[in-house]
């Protein structure tokens, strides 16, 4: 199953709409910032926190980049 298919099925199971292509890419970018700034395990937790915050993805991305140490991973 392709990632997009799994996400669509999971969204249906949650009773939610699947993310648009732009949202999907923004979420992956957020995960990349978290993983490259810390460890891979930070990525899913960052995505969960972003969702829980209810803030727009663009704002969350900016906050993640502001928290990231210069030069990427620690």
PDB file of N, CA, C and O in Angstrom:
ATOM      1  N   UNK A   1       0.850  -1.177   0.000  1.00  0.00           N
ATOM      2  CA  UNK A   1       0.000   0.000   0.000  1.00  0.00           C
ATOM      3  C   UNK A   1       0.896   1.240   0.000  1.00  0.00           C
ATOM      4  O   UNK A   1       1.832   1.339   0.794  1.00  0.00           O
ATOM      5  N   UNK A   2       0.605   2.171  -0.886  1.00  0.00           N
ATOM      6  CA  UNK A   2       1.368   3.418  -0.968  1.00  0.00           C
ATOM      7  C   UNK A   2       1.032   4.293   0.235  1.00  0.00           C
ATOM      8  O   UNK A   2      -0.061   4.187   0.793  1.00  0.00           O
ATOM      9  N   UNK A   3       1.976   5.170   0.646  1.00  0.00           N
ATOM     10  CA  UNK A   3       1.719   6.024   1.811  1.00  0.00           C
ATOM     11  C   UNK A   3       0.439   6.846   1.685  1.00  0.00           C
ATOM     12  O   UNK A   3      -0.319   6.976   2.646  1.00  0.00           O
ATOM     13  N   UNK A   4       0.205   7.393   0.515  1.00  0.00           N
ATOM     14  CA  UNK A   4      -0.994   8.204   0.313  1.00  0.00           C
ATOM     15  C   UNK A   4      -2.263   7.381   0.521  1.00  0.00           C
ATOM     16  O   UNK A   4      -3.243   7.872   1.081  1.00  0.00           O
ATOM     17  N   UNK A   5      -2.240   6.120   0.063  1.00  0.00           N
ATOM     18  CA  UNK A   5      -3.397   5.230   0.223  1.00  0.00           C
ATOM     19  C   UNK A   5      -3.624   4.913   1.698  1.00  0.00           C
ATOM     20  O   UNK A   5      -4.762   4.905   2.168  1.00  0.00           O
ATOM     21  N   UNK A   6      -2.543   4.653   2.421  1.00  0.00           N
ATOM     22  CA  UNK A   6      -2.668   4.343   3.840  1.00  0.00           C
ATOM     23  C   UNK A   6      -3.222   5.550   4.593  1.00  0.00           C
ATOM     24  O   UNK A   6      -4.115   5.413   5.429  1.00  0.00           O
ATOM     25  N   UNK A   7      -2.688   6.727   4.292  1.00  0.00           N
ATOM     26  CA  UNK A   7      -3.144   7.947   4.963  1.00  0.00           C
ATOM     27  C   UNK A   7      -4.625   8.185   4.663  1.00  0.00           C
ATOM     28  O   UNK A   7      -5.388   8.562   5.552  1.00  0.00           O
ATOM     29  N   UNK A   8      -5.026   7.966   3.419  1.00  0.00           N
ATOM     30  CA  UNK A   8      -6.434   8.153   3.069  1.00  0.00           C
ATOM     31  C   UNK A   8      -7.320   7.175   3.840  1.00  0.00           C
ATOM     32  O   UNK A   8      -8.374   7.560   4.345  1.00  0.00           O
ATOM     33  N   UNK A   9      -6.898   5.913   3.933  1.00  0.00           N
ATOM     34  CA  UNK A   9      -7.667   4.910   4.679  1.00  0.00           C
ATOM     35  C   UNK A   9      -7.710   5.265   6.168  1.00  0.00           C
ATOM     36  O   UNK A   9      -8.751   5.113   6.808  1.00  0.00           O
ATOM     37  N   UNK A  10      -6.606   5.728   6.716  1.00  0.00           N
ATOM     38  CA  UNK A  10      -6.550   6.099   8.128  1.00  0.00           C
ATOM     39  C   UNK A  10      -7.441   7.302   8.392  1.00  0.00           C
ATOM     40  O   UNK A  10      -8.155   7.345   9.394  1.00  0.00           O
ATOM     41  N   UNK A  11      -7.399   8.284   7.488  1.00  0.00           N
ATOM     42  CA  UNK A  11      -8.263   9.464   7.630  1.00  0.00           C
ATOM     43  C   UNK A  11      -9.732   9.042   7.638  1.00  0.00           C
ATOM     44  O   UNK A  11     -10.515   9.534   8.451  1.00  0.00           O
ATOM     45  N   UNK A  12     -10.107   8.135   6.736  1.00  0.00           N
ATOM     46  CA  UNK A  12     -11.491   7.639   6.710  1.00  0.00           C
ATOM     47  C   UNK A  12     -11.838   6.967   8.028  1.00  0.00           C
ATOM     48  O   UNK A  12     -12.924   7.179   8.568  1.00  0.00           O
ATOM     49  N   UNK A  13     -10.914   6.149   8.554  1.00  0.00           N
ATOM     50  CA  UNK A  13     -11.148   5.448   9.826  1.00  0.00           C
ATOM     51  C   UNK A  13     -11.342   6.443  10.967  1.00  0.00           C
ATOM     52  O   UNK A  13     -12.097   6.173  11.901  1.00  0.00           O
ATOM     53  N   UNK A  14     -10.670   7.583  10.899  1.00  0.00           N
ATOM     54  CA  UNK A  14     -10.791   8.627  11.920  1.00  0.00           C
ATOM     55  C   UNK A  14     -12.010   9.515  11.694  1.00  0.00           C
ATOM     56  O   UNK A  14     -12.377  10.308  12.561  1.00  0.00           O
ATOM     57  N   UNK A  15     -12.631   9.380  10.532  1.00  0.00           N
ATOM     58  CA  UNK A  15     -13.751  10.251  10.196  1.00  0.00           C
ATOM     59  C   UNK A  15     -13.288  11.633   9.786  1.00  0.00           C
ATOM     60  O   UNK A  15     -14.010  12.614   9.967  1.00  0.00           O
ATOM     61  N   UNK A  16     -12.087  11.718   9.235  1.00  0.00           N
ATOM     62  CA  UNK A  16     -11.495  12.992   8.827  1.00  0.00           C
ATOM     63  C   UNK A  16     -11.232  12.980   7.327  1.00  0.00           C
ATOM     64  O   UNK A  16     -11.223  11.924   6.694  1.00  0.00           O
ATOM     65  N   UNK A  17     -11.018  14.168   6.768  1.00  0.00           N
ATOM     66  CA  UNK A  17     -10.614  14.271   5.371  1.00  0.00           C
ATOM     67  C   UNK A  17      -9.120  14.006   5.282  1.00  0.00           C
ATOM     68  O   UNK A  17      -8.362  14.334   6.195  1.00  0.00           O
ATOM     69  N   UNK A  18      -8.713  13.414   4.180  1.00  0.00           N
ATOM     70  CA  UNK A  18      -7.275  13.201   3.979  1.00  0.00           C
ATOM     71  C   UNK A  18      -6.615  14.548   3.712  1.00  0.00           C
ATOM     72  O   UNK A  18      -7.277  15.471   3.236  1.00  0.00           O
ATOM     73  N   UNK A  19      -5.326  14.679   4.009  1.00  0.00           N
ATOM     74  CA  UNK A  19      -4.655  15.945   3.735  1.00  0.00           C
ATOM     75  C   UNK A  19      -4.521  16.162   2.227  1.00  0.00           C
ATOM     76  O   UNK A  19      -4.391  15.211   1.456  1.00  0.00           O
ATOM     77  N   UNK A  20      -4.554  17.429   1.827  1.00  0.00           N
ATOM     78  CA  UNK A  20      -4.301  17.765   0.425  1.00  0.00           C
ATOM     79  C   UNK A  20      -2.841  17.434   0.116  1.00  0.00           C
ATOM     80  O   UNK A  20      -2.060  17.135   1.020  1.00  0.00           O
ATOM     81  N   UNK A  21      -2.482  17.489  -1.154  1.00  0.00           N
ATOM     82  CA  UNK A  21      -1.089  17.229  -1.523  1.00  0.00           C
ATOM     83  C   UNK A  21      -0.158  18.247  -0.873  1.00  0.00           C
ATOM     84  O   UNK A  21       0.929  17.894  -0.414  1.00  0.00           O
ATOM     85  N   UNK A  22      -0.581  19.509  -0.833  1.00  0.00           N
ATOM     86  CA  UNK A  22       0.235  20.558  -0.204  1.00  0.00           C
ATOM     87  C   UNK A  22       0.381  20.303   1.293  1.00  0.00           C
ATOM     88  O   UNK A  22       1.469  20.458   1.847  1.00  0.00           O
ATOM     89  N   UNK A  23      -0.717  19.911   1.951  1.00  0.00           N
ATOM     90  CA  UNK A  23      -0.659  19.605   3.387  1.00  0.00           C
ATOM     91  C   UNK A  23       0.227  18.388   3.638  1.00  0.00           C
ATOM     92  O   UNK A  23       1.023  18.381   4.577  1.00  0.00           O
ATOM     93  N   UNK A  24       0.094  17.366   2.807  1.00  0.00           N
ATOM     94  CA  UNK A  24       0.905  16.153   2.932  1.00  0.00           C
ATOM     95  C   UNK A  24       2.390  16.519   2.877  1.00  0.00           C
ATOM     96  O   UNK A  24       3.182  16.059   3.699  1.00  0.00           O
ATOM     97  N   UNK A  25       2.759  17.356   1.891  1.00  0.00           N
ATOM     98  CA  UNK A  25       4.158  17.768   1.747  1.00  0.00           C
ATOM     99  C   UNK A  25       4.622  18.627   2.912  1.00  0.00           C
ATOM    100  O   UNK A  25       5.766  18.506   3.350  1.00  0.00           O
ATOM    101  N   UNK A  26       3.750  19.497   3.423  1.00  0.00           N
ATOM    102  CA  UNK A  26       4.106  20.341   4.568  1.00  0.00           C
ATOM    103  C   UNK A  26       4.336  19.498   5.818  1.00  0.00           C
ATOM    104  O   UNK A  26       5.241  19.776   6.605  1.00  0.00           O
ATOM    105  N   UNK A  27       3.524  18.481   5.994  1.00  0.00           N
ATOM    106  CA  UNK A  27       3.685  17.585   7.142  1.00  0.00           C
ATOM    107  C   UNK A  27       5.012  16.838   7.043  1.00  0.00           C
ATOM    108  O   UNK A  27       5.725  16.689   8.035  1.00  0.00           O
ATOM    109  N   UNK A  28       5.336  16.373   5.840  1.00  0.00           N
ATOM    110  CA  UNK A  28       6.617  15.681   5.648  1.00  0.00           C
ATOM    111  C   UNK A  28       7.790  16.621   5.900  1.00  0.00           C
ATOM    112  O   UNK A  28       8.807  16.208   6.458  1.00  0.00           O
ATOM    113  N   UNK A  29       7.657  17.873   5.497  1.00  0.00           N
ATOM    114  CA  UNK A  29       8.717  18.853   5.741  1.00  0.00           C
ATOM    115  C   UNK A  29       8.881  19.110   7.241  1.00  0.00           C
ATOM    116  O   UNK A  29      10.002  19.202   7.740  1.00  0.00           O
ATOM    117  N   UNK A  30       7.768  19.224   7.948  1.00  0.00           N
ATOM    118  CA  UNK A  30       7.822  19.389   9.403  1.00  0.00           C
ATOM    119  C   UNK A  30       8.543  18.203  10.042  1.00  0.00           C
ATOM    120  O   UNK A  30       9.401  18.376  10.908  1.00  0.00           O
ATOM    121  N   UNK A  31       8.185  17.010   9.607  1.00  0.00           N
ATOM    122  CA  UNK A  31       8.829  15.805  10.143  1.00  0.00           C
ATOM    123  C   UNK A  31      10.326  15.804   9.837  1.00  0.00           C
ATOM    124  O   UNK A  31      11.134  15.388  10.668  1.00  0.00           O
ATOM    125  N   UNK A  32      10.689  16.268   8.651  1.00  0.00           N
ATOM    126  CA  UNK A  32      12.105  16.318   8.280  1.00  0.00           C
ATOM    127  C   UNK A  32      12.875  17.288   9.171  1.00  0.00           C
ATOM    128  O   UNK A  32      13.982  16.982   9.615  1.00  0.00           O
ATOM    129  N   UNK A  33      12.292  18.457   9.432  1.00  0.00           N
ATOM    130  CA  UNK A  33      12.957  19.431  10.303  1.00  0.00           C
ATOM    131  C   UNK A  33      13.169  18.816  11.687  1.00  0.00           C
ATOM    132  O   UNK A  33      14.257  18.917  12.255  1.00  0.00           O
ATOM    133  N   UNK A  34      12.138  18.184  12.222  1.00  0.00           N
ATOM    134  CA  UNK A  34      12.248  17.577  13.559  1.00  0.00           C
ATOM    135  C   UNK A  34      13.294  16.470  13.574  1.00  0.00           C
ATOM    136  O   UNK A  34      14.129  16.408  14.477  1.00  0.00           O
ATOM    137  N   UNK A  35      13.246  15.601  12.576  1.00  0.00           N
ATOM    138  CA  UNK A  35      14.174  14.466  12.546  1.00  0.00           C
ATOM    139  C   UNK A  35      15.619  14.902  12.347  1.00  0.00           C
ATOM    140  O   UNK A  35      16.530  14.330  12.945  1.00  0.00           O
ATOM    141  N   UNK A  36      15.831  15.912  11.511  1.00  0.00           N
ATOM    142  CA  UNK A  36      17.199  16.353  11.222  1.00  0.00           C
ATOM    143  C   UNK A  36      17.746  17.272  12.306  1.00  0.00           C
ATOM    144  O   UNK A  36      18.958  17.461  12.409  1.00  0.00           O
ATOM    145  N   UNK A  37      16.859  17.845  13.114  1.00  0.00           N
ATOM    146  CA  UNK A  37      17.299  18.729  14.192  1.00  0.00           C
ATOM    147  C   UNK A  37      17.572  17.971  15.480  1.00  0.00           C
ATOM    148  O   UNK A  37      18.259  18.472  16.371  1.00  0.00           O
ATOM    149  N   UNK A  38      17.033  16.763  15.576  1.00  0.00           N
ATOM    150  CA  UNK A  38      17.173  15.979  16.794  1.00  0.00           C
ATOM    151  C   UNK A  38      17.439  14.528  16.410  1.00  0.00           C
ATOM    152  O   UNK A  38      18.524  14.188  15.939  1.00  0.00           O
ATOM    153  N   UNK A  39      16.452  13.694  16.613  1.00  0.00           N
ATOM    154  CA  UNK A  39      16.509  12.291  16.215  1.00  0.00           C
ATOM    155  C   UNK A  39      15.231  11.968  15.465  1.00  0.00           C
ATOM    156  O   UNK A  39      14.254  12.713  15.548  1.00  0.00           O
ATOM    157  N   UNK A  40      15.232  10.865  14.734  1.00  0.00           N
ATOM    158  CA  UNK A  40      14.044  10.486  13.951  1.00  0.00           C
ATOM    159  C   UNK A  40      12.796  10.391  14.810  1.00  0.00           C
ATOM    160  O   UNK A  40      11.696  10.679  14.337  1.00  0.00           O
ATOM    161  N   UNK A  41      12.949   9.992  16.060  1.00  0.00           N
ATOM    162  CA  UNK A  41      11.776   9.841  16.919  1.00  0.00           C
ATOM    163  C   UNK A  41      11.074  11.166  17.196  1.00  0.00           C
ATOM    164  O   UNK A  41       9.914  11.176  17.607  1.00  0.00           O
ATOM    165  N   UNK A  42      11.760  12.279  16.977  1.00  0.00           N
ATOM    166  CA  UNK A  42      11.129  13.582  17.177  1.00  0.00           C
ATOM    167  C   UNK A  42      10.080  13.868  16.102  1.00  0.00           C
ATOM    168  O   UNK A  42       9.155  14.644  16.341  1.00  0.00           O
ATOM    169  N   UNK A  43      10.208  13.261  14.931  1.00  0.00           N
ATOM    170  CA  UNK A  43       9.302  13.548  13.814  1.00  0.00           C
ATOM    171  C   UNK A  43       7.843  13.199  14.104  1.00  0.00           C
ATOM    172  O   UNK A  43       6.980  14.060  13.934  1.00  0.00           O
ATOM    173  N   UNK A  44       7.529  11.974  14.534  1.00  0.00           N
ATOM    174  CA  UNK A  44       6.115  11.691  14.785  1.00  0.00           C
ATOM    175  C   UNK A  44       5.548  12.476  15.966  1.00  0.00           C
ATOM    176  O   UNK A  44       4.369  12.831  15.974  1.00  0.00           O
ATOM    177  N   UNK A  45       6.380  12.743  16.950  1.00  0.00           N
ATOM    178  CA  UNK A  45       5.906  13.511  18.103  1.00  0.00           C
ATOM    179  C   UNK A  45       5.658  14.962  17.684  1.00  0.00           C
ATOM    180  O   UNK A  45       4.689  15.577  18.131  1.00  0.00           O
ATOM    181  N   UNK A  46       6.523  15.511  16.834  1.00  0.00           N
ATOM    182  CA  UNK A  46       6.311  16.872  16.325  1.00  0.00           C
ATOM    183  C   UNK A  46       5.013  16.947  15.530  1.00  0.00           C
ATOM    184  O   UNK A  46       4.256  17.909  15.659  1.00  0.00           O
ATOM    185  N   UNK A  47       4.758  15.935  14.709  1.00  0.00           N
ATOM    186  CA  UNK A  47       3.514  15.917  13.927  1.00  0.00           C
ATOM    187  C   UNK A  47       2.298  15.842  14.856  1.00  0.00           C
ATOM    188  O   UNK A  47       1.294  16.514  14.619  1.00  0.00           O
ATOM    189  N   UNK A  48       2.385  15.040  15.893  1.00  0.00           N
ATOM    190  CA  UNK A  48       1.282  14.924  16.857  1.00  0.00           C
ATOM    191  C   UNK A  48       1.050  16.264  17.570  1.00  0.00           C
ATOM    192  O   UNK A  48      -0.088  16.714  17.710  1.00  0.00           O
ATOM    193  N   UNK A  49       2.136  16.889  18.015  1.00  0.00           N
ATOM    194  CA  UNK A  49       2.021  18.180  18.690  1.00  0.00           C
ATOM    195  C   UNK A  49       1.432  19.234  17.753  1.00  0.00           C
ATOM    196  O   UNK A  49       0.607  20.046  18.169  1.00  0.00           O
ATOM    197  N   UNK A  50       1.856  19.218  16.497  1.00  0.00           N
ATOM    198  CA  UNK A  50       1.324  20.168  15.525  1.00  0.00           C
ATOM    199  C   UNK A  50      -0.180  19.991  15.371  1.00  0.00           C
ATOM    200  O   UNK A  50      -0.929  20.968  15.365  1.00  0.00           O
ATOM    201  N   UNK A  51      -0.616  18.752  15.246  1.00  0.00           N
ATOM    202  CA  UNK A  51      -2.040  18.482  15.120  1.00  0.00           C
ATOM    203  C   UNK A  51      -2.807  18.891  16.366  1.00  0.00           C
ATOM    204  O   UNK A  51      -3.891  19.468  16.278  1.00  0.00           O
ATOM    205  N   UNK A  52      -2.241  18.590  17.516  1.00  0.00           N
ATOM    206  CA  UNK A  52      -2.892  18.916  18.783  1.00  0.00           C
ATOM    207  C   UNK A  52      -3.000  20.428  18.982  1.00  0.00           C
ATOM    208  O   UNK A  52      -3.954  20.911  19.591  1.00  0.00           O
ATOM    209  N   UNK A  53      -2.024  21.169  18.468  1.00  0.00           N
ATOM    210  CA  UNK A  53      -2.014  22.620  18.658  1.00  0.00           C
ATOM    211  C   UNK A  53      -3.125  23.313  17.879  1.00  0.00           C
ATOM    212  O   UNK A  53      -3.611  24.366  18.292  1.00  0.00           O
ATOM    213  N   UNK A  54      -3.522  22.736  16.771  1.00  0.00           N
ATOM    214  CA  UNK A  54      -4.538  23.355  15.936  1.00  0.00           C
ATOM    215  C   UNK A  54      -4.025  24.537  15.125  1.00  0.00           C
ATOM    216  O   UNK A  54      -4.800  25.197  14.433  1.00  0.00           O
ATOM    217  N   UNK A  55      -2.722  24.812  15.203  1.00  0.00           N
ATOM    218  CA  UNK A  55      -2.138  25.930  14.461  1.00  0.00           C
ATOM    219  C   UNK A  55      -2.006  25.561  12.985  1.00  0.00           C
ATOM    220  O   UNK A  55      -1.878  24.380  12.661  1.00  0.00           O
ATOM    221  N   UNK A  56      -2.034  26.546  12.082  1.00  0.00           N
ATOM    222  CA  UNK A  56      -1.844  26.274  10.655  1.00  0.00           C
ATOM    223  C   UNK A  56      -0.463  25.667  10.394  1.00  0.00           C
ATOM    224  O   UNK A  56       0.499  25.969  11.100  1.00  0.00           O
ATOM    225  N   UNK A  57      -0.377  24.813   9.380  1.00  0.00           N
ATOM    226  CA  UNK A  57       0.888  24.131   9.087  1.00  0.00           C
ATOM    227  C   UNK A  57       2.034  25.100   8.829  1.00  0.00           C
ATOM    228  O   UNK A  57       3.159  24.854   9.262  1.00  0.00           O
ATOM    229  N   UNK A  58       1.764  26.196   8.132  1.00  0.00           N
ATOM    230  CA  UNK A  58       2.819  27.174   7.861  1.00  0.00           C
ATOM    231  C   UNK A  58       3.399  27.767   9.132  1.00  0.00           C
ATOM    232  O   UNK A  58       4.610  27.964   9.239  1.00  0.00           O
ATOM    233  N   UNK A  59       2.531  28.052  10.095  1.00  0.00           N
ATOM    234  CA  UNK A  59       2.990  28.590  11.376  1.00  0.00           C
ATOM    235  C   UNK A  59       3.797  27.543  12.144  1.00  0.00           C
ATOM    236  O   UNK A  59       4.835  27.854  12.728  1.00  0.00           O
ATOM    237  N   UNK A  60       3.318  26.316  12.137  1.00  0.00           N
ATOM    238  CA  UNK A  60       4.010  25.230  12.838  1.00  0.00           C
ATOM    239  C   UNK A  60       5.394  25.000  12.222  1.00  0.00           C
ATOM    240  O   UNK A  60       6.372  24.778  12.935  1.00  0.00           O
ATOM    241  N   UNK A  61       5.458  25.057  10.902  1.00  0.00           N
ATOM    242  CA  UNK A  61       6.746  24.880  10.216  1.00  0.00           C
ATOM    243  C   UNK A  61       7.735  25.954  10.652  1.00  0.00           C
ATOM    244  O   UNK A  61       8.896  25.656  10.935  1.00  0.00           O
ATOM    245  N   UNK A  62       7.279  27.194  10.706  1.00  0.00           N
ATOM    246  CA  UNK A  62       8.142  28.286  11.142  1.00  0.00           C
ATOM    247  C   UNK A  62       8.632  28.107  12.568  1.00  0.00           C
ATOM    248  O   UNK A  62       9.795  28.375  12.873  1.00  0.00           O
ATOM    249  N   UNK A  63       7.743  27.654  13.437  1.00  0.00           N
ATOM    250  CA  UNK A  63       8.127  27.417  14.828  1.00  0.00           C
ATOM    251  C   UNK A  63       9.152  26.288  14.930  1.00  0.00           C
ATOM    252  O   UNK A  63      10.102  26.373  15.708  1.00  0.00           O
ATOM    253  N   UNK A  64       8.953  25.229  14.137  1.00  0.00           N
ATOM    254  CA  UNK A  64       9.898  24.099  14.145  1.00  0.00           C
ATOM    255  C   UNK A  64      11.275  24.548  13.671  1.00  0.00           C
ATOM    256  O   UNK A  64      12.295  24.154  14.238  1.00  0.00           O
ATOM    257  N   UNK A  65      11.296  25.374  12.630  1.00  0.00           N
ATOM    258  CA  UNK A  65      12.577  25.867  12.122  1.00  0.00           C
ATOM    259  C   UNK A  65      13.253  26.794  13.132  1.00  0.00           C
ATOM    260  O   UNK A  65      14.480  26.819  13.229  1.00  0.00           O
ATOM    261  N   UNK A  66      12.454  27.555  13.884  1.00  0.00           N
ATOM    262  CA  UNK A  66      13.018  28.440  14.898  1.00  0.00           C
ATOM    263  C   UNK A  66      13.632  27.651  16.057  1.00  0.00           C
ATOM    264  O   UNK A  66      14.613  28.085  16.660  1.00  0.00           O
ATOM    265  N   UNK A  67      13.056  26.505  16.359  1.00  0.00           N
ATOM    266  CA  UNK A  67      13.562  25.663  17.448  1.00  0.00           C
ATOM    267  C   UNK A  67      14.788  24.863  17.021  1.00  0.00           C
ATOM    268  O   UNK A  67      15.620  24.499  17.852  1.00  0.00           O
ATOM    269  N   UNK A  68      14.896  24.593  15.724  1.00  0.00           N
ATOM    270  CA  UNK A  68      16.009  23.769  15.204  1.00  0.00           C
ATOM    271  C   UNK A  68      17.343  24.476  15.439  1.00  0.00           C
ATOM    272  O   UNK A  68      17.482  25.673  15.189  1.00  0.00           O
ATOM    273  N   UNK A  69      18.313  23.711  15.922  1.00  0.00           N
ATOM    274  CA  UNK A  69      19.647  24.312  16.083  1.00  0.00           C
ATOM    275  C   UNK A  69      20.241  24.613  14.712  1.00  0.00           C
ATOM    276  O   UNK A  69      19.919  23.940  13.733  1.00  0.00           O
ATOM    277  N   UNK A  70      21.101  25.616  14.639  1.00  0.00           N
ATOM    278  CA  UNK A  70      21.746  25.929  13.379  1.00  0.00           C
ATOM    279  C   UNK A  70      22.574  24.733  12.927  1.00  0.00           C
ATOM    280  O   UNK A  70      23.264  24.101  13.726  1.00  0.00           O
ATOM    281  N   UNK A  71      22.496  24.437  11.652  1.00  0.00           N
ATOM    282  CA  UNK A  71      23.295  23.347  11.101  1.00  0.00           C
ATOM    283  C   UNK A  71      22.625  22.005  11.144  1.00  0.00           C
ATOM    284  O   UNK A  71      23.232  21.020  10.724  1.00  0.00           O
ATOM    285  N   UNK A  72      21.395  21.908  11.633  1.00  0.00           N
ATOM    286  CA  UNK A  72      20.689  20.628  11.585  1.00  0.00           C
ATOM    287  C   UNK A  72      20.810  19.813  12.840  1.00  0.00           C
ATOM    288  O   UNK A  72      20.606  20.317  13.944  1.00  0.00           O
ATOM    289  N   UNK A  73      21.149  18.525  12.670  1.00  0.00           N
ATOM    290  CA  UNK A  73      21.083  17.578  13.797  1.00  0.00           C
ATOM    291  C   UNK A  73      22.101  17.887  14.881  1.00  0.00           C
ATOM    292  O   UNK A  73      23.160  18.470  14.647  1.00  0.00           O
ATOM    293  N   UNK A  74      21.716  17.462  16.085  1.00  0.00           N
ATOM    294  CA  UNK A  74      22.576  17.715  17.240  1.00  0.00           C
ATOM    295  C   UNK A  74      23.654  16.688  17.375  1.00  0.00           C
ATOM    296  O   UNK A  74      24.463  16.761  18.300  1.00  0.00           O
TER     297      UNK A  74
END
